[in-house]
Amino acid sequence: MELEPELLLQEARESVEAAQSYRRELGQRLQGLREARRQIKESASQTRDVLKQHFNDLKGTLGKLLDERLVTLLQEVDTIEQETIKPLDDCQKLIEHGVNTAADLVQEGEIAILGGVGEQNEKLWSFTKKASHIQLDSLPEVPLLVDVPCLSAQLDDSILNIVKDHIFKHGTVASRPPVQIEELIEKPGGIIVRWCKVDDDFTAQDYRLQFRKCTSSHFEDVYVGSETEFIVLHIDPNVDYQFRVCARGDGRQEWSPWSVPQIGHSTLVPHEWTAGFEGYSLSSRRNIALRNDAESSGVLYSSAPTYFCGQTLTFRVETVGQPDRRDSIGVCAEKQNGYDSLQRDQAVCISTNGAVFVNGKEMTNQLPAVTSGSTVTFDIEAVTLGSSNNNEGGNIKLRVTISSNNREVVFDWLLDQSCGSLYFGCSFFYPGWKVLVF
């Protein structure tokens, strides 16, 4: 049975679309194969260069050490030779002096004897007197060969086998590093990097995280420690960065091979405090606020409503000052000047003593007091939207979770108006408080 023209045309179009989709999928797989091949080729080339450089350095160092050891041993030979040859030289000089003295005496005596007893009687008498004063029976003692040092070099050929064994076991080629990056999570002005071990036999003591812009040729250290997660700040939005991590085994000094570099970026605008507020000094990126000693007080707000529901807003207290019950760190629906704290309507916050406030009312649940190094996080999710028919007077309900020092409180926050984004803010009444937001 033949298909109708319209159905035939529709089937042909579907076949073309399926073929196009199939071609795209195959193209993506080819691209994946090319990237895999490139990774193998580039990592193999880098490994060859590292091996060649290492063994060239090793040969140079070993040659230098052998030369230094040879010089030391030759100096020992010279020292022993000089110290033991000196007594022999002294003895030789003494014997040579005796030989010369005896030769002279023989010559003089032969002349005296040839002269006879008569007229040469005076020479004969003089020679006899002279000879009597020379100890012709006193001979210097010459050391026996068994008592004289005989130098030799004691060389243990087993060192070659020892060195050979060490050399044959020196270095390994790993096809897969023992640690890999498993997740990159974008944050406003930052990226959370998480990694994990992929080698169960490897016991990690420390990790080392590096990053760079994809346009840069140089990686820089951003974290060294035992944690398996770190937030990298000062990330420019919509810019690709490369991240890599390695590990150091328990009790070892050398680092493992680097993980496969992962590319990440953040599309979220960095959180910034409002500049120009007299009571606070800001960092160059305006993400750190320091309460200075100016007398003016009030709430320091964010420069824009950059916090959206579904995200995590984090404050980290870098330094602390004298606490006050009116201190506050939190979020609000809108900026309201004239207040000295976020402990007001349309805001939720935590005080430095750990008290939690919702729309100006203190909750019964309380968090630990904020100290230097404390991290306070806000996670807010929309529960209901639209106008409310109850007597609570709000048209949006938000589920808020505030966490600090491993404890958290969860509550509902009712707002009088719908809002797509929120401001954050802080207020401190005494100088010394420094807060980073991300």
C-alpha positions as CSV (number, residue, x, y, z in Angstrom):
1,M,0.0,0.0,0.0
2,E,1.5,3.3,-1.1
3,L,1.6,6.2,1.3
4,E,-0.2,9.5,0.5
5,P,2.1,12.3,-0.8
6,E,1.6,14.4,2.4
7,L,2.5,11.5,4.6
8,L,5.4,10.5,2.4
9,L,6.7,14.1,2.6
10,Q,6.3,14.2,6.4
11,E,8.1,10.9,6.7
12,A,10.9,12.1,4.5
13,R,11.2,15.3,6.6
14,E,11.4,13.3,9.8
15,S,14.1,11.1,8.2
16,V,16.1,14.1,7.2
17,E,15.8,15.6,10.8
18,A,16.8,12.2,12.3
19,A,19.8,12.0,9.9
20,Q,20.8,15.6,10.8
21,S,20.5,14.8,14.5
22,Y,22.4,11.6,14.0
23,R,25.1,13.5,12.2
24,R,25.3,16.1,15.0
25,E,25.7,13.3,17.6
26,L,28.4,11.6,15.5
27,G,30.1,15.0,15.1
28,Q,30.1,15.5,18.9
29,R,31.5,12.1,19.4
30,L,34.2,12.8,16.8
31,Q,35.0,16.0,18.7
32,G,35.2,14.0,21.9
33,L,37.6,11.5,20.3
34,R,39.8,14.4,19.0
35,E,39.9,15.9,22.5
36,A,40.7,12.5,24.0
37,R,43.5,12.0,21.4
38,R,44.8,15.5,22.1
39,Q,44.9,14.9,25.8
40,I,46.9,11.6,25.4
41,K,49.3,13.2,22.9
42,E,49.9,16.4,24.9
43,S,50.2,14.7,28.3
44,A,52.6,12.1,26.7
45,S,54.7,14.9,25.3
46,Q,54.8,16.7,28.6
47,T,55.7,13.5,30.4
48,R,58.6,12.8,28.0
49,D,59.9,16.3,28.6
50,V,59.6,15.9,32.3
51,L,61.4,12.5,32.3
52,K,64.2,13.7,30.1
53,Q,64.8,16.8,32.1
54,H,64.7,14.9,35.4
55,F,67.2,12.2,34.3
56,N,69.5,14.8,32.7
57,D,69.5,16.7,36.0
58,L,70.0,13.4,37.8
59,K,73.0,12.5,35.7
60,G,74.5,15.9,36.2
61,T,74.0,15.7,40.0
62,L,75.3,12.1,40.2
63,G,78.4,13.0,38.0
64,K,79.1,16.0,40.3
65,L,78.7,13.8,43.4
66,L,81.1,11.2,42.0
67,D,83.6,13.8,41.0
68,E,83.4,15.3,44.5
69,R,83.9,11.9,46.1
70,L,86.9,11.1,43.9
71,V,88.5,14.4,44.9
72,T,88.0,13.6,48.5
73,L,89.5,10.1,48.2
74,L,92.5,11.5,46.3
75,Q,93.1,14.1,48.9
76,E,93.1,11.3,51.6
77,V,95.7,9.5,49.5
78,D,97.9,12.6,49.3
79,T,97.5,13.2,53.1
80,I,98.5,9.7,54.0
81,E,101.4,9.7,51.6
82,Q,102.8,13.0,52.9
83,E,102.4,12.0,56.5
84,T,104.0,8.6,56.2
85,I,106.8,9.5,53.8
86,K,108.2,12.3,56.0
87,P,109.9,10.0,58.5
88,L,111.5,8.0,55.7
89,D,112.8,11.3,54.2
90,D,114.3,12.2,57.5
91,C,116.0,8.8,57.9
92,Q,117.3,9.0,54.3
93,K,118.9,12.4,55.1
94,L,120.5,10.9,58.2
95,I,121.9,7.9,56.3
96,E,123.2,10.0,53.4
97,H,125.0,12.3,55.9
98,G,126.6,9.2,57.5
99,V,127.7,7.9,54.1
100,N,129.3,11.2,53.3
101,T,131.0,11.3,56.6
102,A,132.3,7.8,56.3
103,A,133.6,8.4,52.8
104,D,135.5,11.4,53.9
105,L,137.0,9.5,56.8
106,V,138.1,6.6,54.6
107,Q,139.8,9.0,52.2
108,E,141.6,10.8,55.0
109,G,142.6,7.6,56.7
110,E,144.0,6.1,53.5
111,I,146.2,9.2,53.0
112,A,147.4,9.0,56.6
113,I,148.3,5.3,56.3
114,L,150.2,5.7,53.0
115,G,152.5,8.3,54.7
116,G,154.0,5.7,57.1
117,V,154.9,6.1,60.7
118,G,157.7,8.6,60.4
119,E,157.1,12.0,59.0
120,Q,153.4,11.5,58.7
121,N,153.1,10.5,62.3
122,E,151.2,13.7,63.1
123,K,148.5,13.1,60.3
124,L,148.1,9.5,61.5
125,W,147.7,10.7,65.1
126,S,145.2,13.3,64.0
127,F,143.2,10.8,61.9
128,T,143.1,8.3,64.7
129,K,141.9,10.9,67.2
130,K,139.2,12.1,64.7
131,A,138.0,8.5,64.0
132,S,137.7,7.8,67.7
133,H,135.1,10.6,68.0
134,I,132.9,9.3,65.2
135,Q,130.5,6.5,66.3
136,L,131.2,4.1,63.4
137,D,129.2,1.4,65.1
138,S,126.0,3.5,65.4
139,L,123.6,2.7,62.5
140,P,120.1,4.4,62.1
141,E,117.2,2.0,62.2
142,V,115.3,1.5,58.9
143,P,111.7,0.4,59.3
144,L,110.7,-3.0,58.0
145,L,108.4,-3.1,55.0
146,V,105.7,-4.8,57.1
147,D,105.7,-1.7,59.3
148,V,105.5,0.8,56.4
149,P,102.0,1.8,55.1
150,C,101.0,0.3,51.8
151,L,98.1,2.3,50.4
152,S,95.2,0.7,48.5
153,A,91.7,1.6,47.4
154,Q,88.8,-0.3,48.9
155,L,86.0,-0.2,46.4
156,D,82.8,-2.2,46.9
157,D,81.4,-3.2,43.5
158,S,78.1,-4.0,45.2
159,I,77.3,-0.3,45.0
160,L,76.7,-0.8,41.3
161,N,74.0,-3.4,42.0
162,I,72.5,-1.2,44.7
163,V,72.4,1.9,42.4
164,K,71.1,-0.2,39.6
165,D,68.2,-1.5,41.7
166,H,67.4,2.0,42.8
167,I,67.6,3.4,39.2
168,F,65.5,0.6,37.8
169,K,62.8,1.4,40.4
170,H,63.2,5.2,40.2
171,G,60.2,7.0,38.7
172,T,56.9,5.7,37.5
173,V,54.6,6.7,34.6
174,A,51.0,7.1,35.7
175,S,48.2,6.9,33.1
176,R,45.7,8.4,35.5
177,P,46.3,10.8,38.4
178,P,45.1,9.6,41.8
179,V,42.8,12.7,42.2
180,Q,40.4,14.4,39.8
181,I,38.1,17.4,39.8
182,E,34.5,16.2,40.0
183,E,32.4,19.5,40.1
184,L,32.7,23.2,39.3
185,I,29.9,25.3,40.8
186,E,29.5,28.9,39.8
187,K,29.1,31.6,42.5
188,P,28.8,35.4,42.2
189,G,32.4,36.4,41.5
190,G,33.7,32.9,42.3
191,I,33.7,29.2,41.5
192,I,33.5,26.3,44.0
193,V,35.9,23.5,43.0
194,R,35.3,20.0,44.3
195,W,37.6,17.1,43.8
196,C,37.9,13.4,44.9
197,K,40.3,10.5,44.9
198,V,40.0,8.0,42.1
199,D,42.7,5.7,43.3
200,D,41.6,3.8,46.4
201,D,45.1,2.7,47.2
202,F,46.4,6.3,47.4
203,T,46.3,7.9,50.9
204,A,46.2,11.7,50.5
205,Q,47.7,14.0,53.1
206,D,47.3,17.3,51.3
207,Y,45.8,18.6,48.1
208,R,47.1,21.4,45.8
209,L,44.7,23.4,43.6
210,Q,45.8,25.7,40.8
211,F,43.9,27.9,38.3
212,R,44.5,30.2,35.4
213,K,42.6,32.1,32.8
214,C,42.4,30.1,29.6
215,T,44.2,32.9,27.9
216,S,47.1,32.7,30.3
217,S,50.1,30.3,30.1
218,H,50.8,30.2,33.8
219,F,48.9,28.4,36.6
220,E,49.0,29.8,40.1
221,D,48.4,28.1,43.5
222,V,45.1,29.0,45.1
223,Y,44.8,26.4,47.8
224,V,47.0,23.8,49.7
225,G,45.4,21.8,52.4
226,S,43.5,18.7,53.4
227,E,40.0,19.8,52.3
228,T,38.4,18.4,49.1
229,E,36.6,21.6,48.2
230,F,37.6,25.3,47.8
231,I,35.9,28.4,46.5
232,V,38.1,30.4,44.2
233,L,37.3,34.1,44.4
234,H,38.1,37.1,42.2
235,I,36.6,35.3,39.2
236,D,35.6,37.6,36.4
237,P,32.1,36.8,35.0
238,N,31.8,35.1,31.6
239,V,35.6,34.3,31.5
240,D,36.8,30.8,31.1
241,Y,39.2,29.5,33.7
242,Q,41.2,26.2,33.9
243,F,41.5,24.3,37.2
244,R,43.7,21.4,38.1
245,V,44.5,19.6,41.3
246,C,47.1,17.1,42.6
247,A,47.8,15.4,45.9
248,R,50.6,14.5,48.2
249,G,50.7,11.0,49.6
250,D,50.8,10.4,53.4
251,G,54.4,10.9,54.6
252,R,55.7,11.9,51.2
253,Q,57.2,15.2,49.9
254,E,56.6,15.0,46.2
255,W,53.2,15.8,44.6
256,S,51.3,13.4,42.4
257,P,50.6,14.1,38.7
258,W,48.1,16.9,37.9
259,S,44.5,16.0,37.3
260,V,43.0,16.6,33.8
261,P,42.4,20.3,33.6
262,Q,38.7,21.3,33.8
263,I,37.3,24.5,32.3
264,G,34.7,26.5,34.3
265,H,33.3,30.0,34.4
266,S,30.7,32.0,36.3
267,T,27.8,33.9,34.7
268,L,26.8,35.5,38.0
269,V,27.7,39.1,38.7
270,P,30.0,39.5,41.7
271,H,28.4,40.6,45.0
272,E,29.5,44.1,45.9
273,W,28.9,46.5,48.9
274,T,27.8,50.0,48.2
275,A,30.7,52.3,48.0
276,G,30.9,55.7,49.7
277,F,29.3,54.8,53.0
278,E,31.2,56.8,55.6
279,G,31.2,54.1,58.3
280,Y,32.8,51.4,56.2
281,S,36.0,50.9,54.2
282,L,35.8,48.6,51.2
283,S,38.4,46.4,49.4
284,S,39.3,47.1,45.8
285,R,36.7,44.6,44.5
286,R,34.2,45.9,47.0
287,N,33.4,42.4,48.3
288,I,35.0,43.0,51.7
289,A,33.7,45.7,54.1
290,L,35.5,46.9,57.2
291,R,33.7,48.8,59.9
292,N,36.0,51.8,60.6
293,D,36.0,54.2,63.5
294,A,33.7,56.8,61.9
295,E,30.9,57.8,64.2
296,S,28.2,57.4,61.6
297,S,26.1,54.2,61.8
298,G,23.5,52.5,59.7
299,V,23.0,49.6,57.3
300,L,25.6,49.0,54.6
301,Y,23.6,47.5,51.7
302,S,24.7,45.8,48.5
303,S,25.2,48.0,45.5
304,A,22.4,46.1,43.7
305,P,19.9,43.3,44.4
306,T,22.2,40.6,43.1
307,Y,21.0,37.7,45.3
308,F,18.4,35.4,43.7
309,C,16.3,32.7,45.3
310,G,17.8,29.3,44.8
311,Q,21.4,30.5,45.3
312,T,23.6,30.3,48.4
313,L,24.7,33.7,49.9
314,T,27.8,33.4,52.1
315,F,29.3,35.9,54.5
316,R,32.7,35.2,56.1
317,V,33.7,37.2,59.2
318,E,37.4,38.0,58.8
319,T,37.9,40.0,62.0
320,V,35.7,41.0,64.9
321,G,35.1,44.0,67.0
322,Q,33.1,44.6,70.2
323,P,29.6,43.0,69.7
324,D,26.3,44.8,70.0
325,R,22.8,43.4,70.2
326,R,21.8,45.6,67.2
327,D,24.5,44.2,64.9
328,S,23.1,42.4,61.8
329,I,24.1,40.4,58.8
330,G,21.3,39.4,56.4
331,V,19.1,40.0,53.3
332,C,16.2,42.3,52.7
333,A,13.6,43.0,50.0
334,E,14.6,46.7,49.5
335,K,17.0,49.3,50.8
336,Q,15.4,51.4,53.6
337,N,17.5,54.2,54.8
338,G,17.1,55.6,58.3
339,Y,17.5,52.2,60.0
340,D,20.5,51.4,62.0
341,S,20.0,47.6,61.7
342,L,18.4,44.9,59.5
343,Q,16.3,43.9,62.5
344,R,13.3,45.5,60.8
345,D,10.4,44.6,58.5
346,Q,11.0,43.0,55.1
347,A,14.4,41.7,56.3
348,V,15.9,38.6,57.8
349,C,19.2,38.6,59.6
350,I,21.4,37.2,62.3
351,S,23.0,39.3,65.1
352,T,26.6,38.8,66.2
353,N,25.3,37.2,69.4
354,G,23.6,34.5,67.3
355,A,20.0,35.8,67.6
356,V,17.9,35.4,64.4
357,F,15.4,38.1,63.4
358,V,12.5,37.8,60.8
359,N,10.7,41.0,59.9
360,G,12.0,42.6,63.0
361,K,10.9,39.9,65.4
362,E,13.4,37.7,67.3
363,M,13.0,34.0,66.9
364,T,13.2,31.5,69.7
365,N,15.8,29.4,67.8
366,Q,19.3,30.9,68.1
367,L,22.6,30.2,66.3
368,P,26.1,30.3,67.9
369,A,27.7,33.7,68.3
370,V,29.7,35.0,65.4
371,T,33.4,34.9,65.9
372,S,36.5,35.5,63.8
373,G,36.5,33.0,60.9
374,S,32.7,32.3,61.2
375,T,30.8,31.6,58.0
376,V,27.1,32.5,57.7
377,T,25.1,31.2,54.8
378,F,21.6,32.1,53.6
379,D,19.7,29.7,51.4
380,I,16.3,31.0,50.3
381,E,13.7,29.1,48.2
382,A,10.3,30.4,47.0
383,V,7.4,28.4,48.5
384,T,4.3,30.1,47.2
385,L,3.8,33.0,44.8
386,G,0.8,35.2,44.2
387,S,-1.5,37.1,46.4
388,S,-2.5,35.7,49.8
389,N,-6.0,35.4,51.0
390,N,-5.1,34.8,54.6
391,N,-4.5,37.4,57.3
392,E,-0.8,37.2,57.1
393,G,-0.7,40.1,54.6
394,G,2.0,38.7,52.3
395,N,1.9,37.8,48.7
396,I,5.1,35.7,48.7
397,K,6.4,33.1,51.1
398,L,10.1,32.2,51.2
399,R,11.7,29.3,52.9
400,V,14.9,30.5,54.6
401,T,17.8,28.5,55.9
402,I,20.5,30.3,57.9
403,S,23.6,28.2,58.8
404,S,26.5,29.2,61.0
405,N,29.1,27.2,62.9
406,N,27.6,23.8,61.8
407,R,24.2,24.7,63.0
408,E,21.2,26.0,61.1
409,V,17.6,27.4,61.5
410,V,14.8,27.1,59.0
411,F,11.8,29.3,58.8
412,D,9.3,30.9,56.5
413,W,9.6,34.5,55.5
414,L,6.5,36.5,54.4
415,L,7.1,39.5,52.1
416,D,4.5,42.2,51.3
417,Q,5.5,42.2,47.6
418,S,6.8,39.9,45.0
419,C,10.5,40.3,44.2
420,G,12.8,38.5,41.8
421,S,16.0,39.4,43.7
422,L,17.1,40.6,47.1
423,Y,19.6,43.0,48.6
424,F,22.1,41.9,51.3
425,G,23.4,44.1,54.1
426,C,25.2,44.4,57.4
427,S,25.4,46.8,60.3
428,F,28.0,47.0,63.1
429,F,28.1,49.5,65.9
430,Y,31.8,49.2,66.8
431,P,34.9,49.3,64.6
432,G,37.0,46.2,63.8
433,W,34.3,44.0,62.1
434,K,35.4,42.9,58.6
435,V,33.0,40.8,56.4
436,L,33.5,39.1,53.0
437,V,30.5,38.3,50.9
438,F,30.4,35.8,48.1
